[in-house]
Amino acid sequence: MRTHRIPWEQVAVIEQSSSYWTTGAAVVVLRGPFGRRITALATTDRMMLYRGENPFDTVRAGNAPRCPTLAAIEAHRRWIAATNARMQGRQDPWALH
């Protein structure tokens, strides 16, 4: 595992993994190289169990977004809102500055 610092400009979408070994992990899909995916292994369901967290506290359904994925999606939405507000010449109070 290693740290990746990804500028928001390069993020196309944030998803949640449904593959066997990385179920529940947040996945960052990049714009370029087109479709490259970076999986945050520390956010997998297996790591949640390893850390001693109770999966029944946070996981509502098998494919429901987990807390780390929801946080990443919300941060990405806020960045998009701030970028759009700047392009339109206004300030968005809910956007990150």
Contacts in CASP RR format, 6 or more apart in sequence:
PFRMAT RR
TARGET T0000
AUTHOR 0000-0000-0000
METHOD contacts of the structure
MODEL  1
MRTHRIPWEQVAVIEQSSSYWTTGAAVVVLRGPFGRRITALATTDRMMLY
RGENPFDTVRAGNAPRCPTLAAIEAHRRWIAATNARMQGRQDPWALH
1 41 0 8 1.000
1 42 0 8 1.000
4 28 0 8 1.000
4 38 0 8 1.000
6 28 0 8 1.000
6 30 0 8 1.000
6 38 0 8 1.000
8 76 0 8 1.000
8 79 0 8 1.000
8 83 0 8 1.000
9 31 0 8 1.000
10 30 0 8 1.000
10 31 0 8 1.000
10 32 0 8 1.000
11 28 0 8 1.000
11 29 0 8 1.000
11 30 0 8 1.000
11 31 0 8 1.000
11 76 0 8 1.000
12 29 0 8 1.000
12 30 0 8 1.000
12 31 0 8 1.000
12 32 0 8 1.000
12 35 0 8 1.000
13 29 0 8 1.000
13 76 0 8 1.000
14 26 0 8 1.000
14 27 0 8 1.000
14 28 0 8 1.000
14 29 0 8 1.000
14 69 0 8 1.000
14 72 0 8 1.000
14 73 0 8 1.000
14 76 0 8 1.000
15 26 0 8 1.000
15 27 0 8 1.000
15 29 0 8 1.000
15 69 0 8 1.000
16 24 0 8 1.000
16 25 0 8 1.000
16 26 0 8 1.000
16 27 0 8 1.000
16 63 0 8 1.000
16 65 0 8 1.000
16 66 0 8 1.000
16 69 0 8 1.000
17 23 0 8 1.000
17 24 0 8 1.000
17 25 0 8 1.000
17 26 0 8 1.000
17 27 0 8 1.000
17 39 0 8 1.000
17 44 0 8 1.000
18 24 0 8 1.000
18 63 0 8 1.000
21 44 0 8 1.000
21 46 0 8 1.000
22 39 0 8 1.000
22 41 0 8 1.000
22 44 0 8 1.000
23 44 0 8 1.000
23 45 0 8 1.000
23 46 0 8 1.000
24 43 0 8 1.000
24 44 0 8 1.000
24 45 0 8 1.000
24 66 0 8 1.000
24 69 0 8 1.000
25 39 0 8 1.000
25 40 0 8 1.000
25 41 0 8 1.000
25 43 0 8 1.000
25 44 0 8 1.000
25 45 0 8 1.000
25 69 0 8 1.000
26 39 0 8 1.000
26 40 0 8 1.000
26 43 0 8 1.000
26 66 0 8 1.000
26 68 0 8 1.000
26 69 0 8 1.000
26 72 0 8 1.000
27 37 0 8 1.000
27 38 0 8 1.000
27 39 0 8 1.000
27 40 0 8 1.000
28 37 0 8 1.000
28 38 0 8 1.000
28 40 0 8 1.000
28 72 0 8 1.000
29 35 0 8 1.000
29 36 0 8 1.000
29 37 0 8 1.000
30 36 0 8 1.000
30 37 0 8 1.000
30 38 0 8 1.000
40 68 0 8 1.000
40 72 0 8 1.000
41 47 0 8 1.000
43 66 0 8 1.000
43 68 0 8 1.000
43 69 0 8 1.000
45 55 0 8 1.000
45 59 0 8 1.000
45 66 0 8 1.000
48 55 0 8 1.000
48 58 0 8 1.000
48 66 0 8 1.000
49 55 0 8 1.000
58 66 0 8 1.000
58 67 0 8 1.000
59 66 0 8 1.000
65 73 0 8 1.000
75 96 0 8 1.000
78 94 0 8 1.000
78 95 0 8 1.000
78 96 0 8 1.000
79 95 0 8 1.000
79 96 0 8 1.000
81 92 0 8 1.000
81 94 0 8 1.000
81 95 0 8 1.000
82 92 0 8 1.000
82 95 0 8 1.000
82 96 0 8 1.000
82 97 0 8 1.000
83 95 0 8 1.000
84 92 0 8 1.000
85 91 0 8 1.000
85 92 0 8 1.000
85 95 0 8 1.000
91 97 0 8 1.000
END
